[in-house]
């Protein structure tokens, strides 16, 4: 329960108190600023508090957006203000400055249980009188104190504090003219979703979200149901039978509907949480990659077809695509002078409606990708499914990467230290690369601007090519992996602020995953490819976890974890050494890959779960609609 304080006498005939109670508030009334201060002090320190002008007229959903969203320390609309516990002290200071005699503390100090005395800053507020809108004045004061006050976009929703009966009647008429429930339903759909999601899923999944909300279901429960549905789909695919494949395709679409519903339910009911952020960030990849494994098992059981290399290749390609997206965005989202002719052309094309949808479909976002996989699973074979998926994802990767390379080469952006740090964290360099980086820092400073991606690409190409062109167990692969550690260290020896330095992390991902794939495929050892699939899954989870921590503003995983699991170059070298030492032993390489996968999974999952369920993790959800 939270506390809402009406900052004046209640207005006769108003339903405002009932509206606030429907939003979960315990409503109290204060006749003046002194009464507001007393009620504010009486509210439990760990509760959210809301201040609402009793003359407020507007939609319940406008109040919901302003007063119940857990992601912001403070939020406001005209006539209403809310403060989370972390903003309560600033709100009390602002109230004291607004009406010096209203609060118990003397001017110049603040007495809050459990808090030390804090000076009251100079805040210039309008003098309190009968017509002043206290929540608006305090919201401005919080902003002046550098407290981020979120002001939700209301659109056609009404939030007003009319000064007389005529204006009140007019505001009530405007409120009645708009169905806020329909506005609420429309707002749960992302503005930049893919074509399939926008036109084939969201028209009805929003109603499923409302149904869930009215029955008290949470987004986390829906997310878990989506995961379980996808795992059942993978199990059906693993049967290797045509009925199993058809059921798998249908269940995969059902899982995607639930995947859309969980985010829409979170937006509909404003139920955002730290655990929900973690589940939402990781389960999509877990579902898709588990389904790949199910298809590979089904191919082997149904017709003896070994498609594990294709399944692993699809996972590698999809993960590298995502790292390209993440690295480019992190390198450029706070860059200055961040414009280019290519970006200007893209913006002009956005004004032509059909090109927007065409370009969103070309990148094969999650909706189109899952629909393609589901249809191909039901109608064809796992091998054909993977062939089409690999071709489609490869074309999408070429399209997006080429466009971003052109943008980077034609813009004159200046990257920030924060961006360079994010790229360094995404690079996931271990002790070997970091040691070489420290030793070669002087050499790196004299290299040209494009040296970092060129060195990363050179080392990656050499180690993958040597693994592919030499016989399994060749010591030359170990030599190439050692050279890769050297070039990787040189690539990250200086801050990654060059125009194409965002390519370094995806190149490292391609090198590590590609080397594991090639060695497992060339080994000819029974079970090596499934073991490699498990190893890449564990490492990919670590890399996705790094991405979502950075996007949440909490930084990368701790350095001890990165050192403990070796970094990308250390793991690549370890796999090549295992191949060289165990190539003559039956099942030895498979056992080594399995043991490495288990150790990595245990390390990264335990630390990730500890982080995401801790109170310090951010409640961050993807609202951009960028394709996943």
Secondary structure, 3 states (H helix, E strand, C coil): CEEEEECCCCCCCCCHHHHHHHCCEEEEECCCHHHHHHHHHHCCCCCCEEEECCCEEECHHHHHHHHCCCCCCEEEECCEEEECHHHHHHHHHHHHHHCCCCCCCCCCCCCCCCCCCCCCCCCCCCCCCCCCCHHHHHHHHHHHCCCCEECCCCCCCCEEECCCHHHHHHHHHHHHCCCHHHHHHHHCCCCCCCHHHHHHHHHHHHHHHHHHHHCCCCHHHHHHHHHHHHHHHHHHHHCCCHHHHHHHHHHHHHHHHHHHHHHHHHHHHCCCCHHHHHHHHHHHHHHHHHHHHHHHHHHHHHHCCCCHHHHHHHHHHHHHHHHHHHHHHHHHCCCECCCCHHHHHHHHHHCCHHHHHHHHHHCCCHHHHHHHHHHHHHHCCHHHHHHHHHHHHHHHHHHHHHHHHHHHHHCCCECCHHHHHHHHHHHCCCHHHHHHHHHCHHHHHCCCCCHHHHHHHHHHHHHHHHHHHCCCCCHHHHHHHHHHHHHHHHHCCCCCCCCCCCHHHHHHHHHHHHHHHHHHHHHCCCCHHHHHHHHHHHHHHHHHHHHHHHHCCCCCCCHHHHHHCCHHHHHHHHHHHHHHHHCCCCCHHHHHHHHHHHHHHHHHHHHHHHHHCCCCCCCCCCCCCCCC
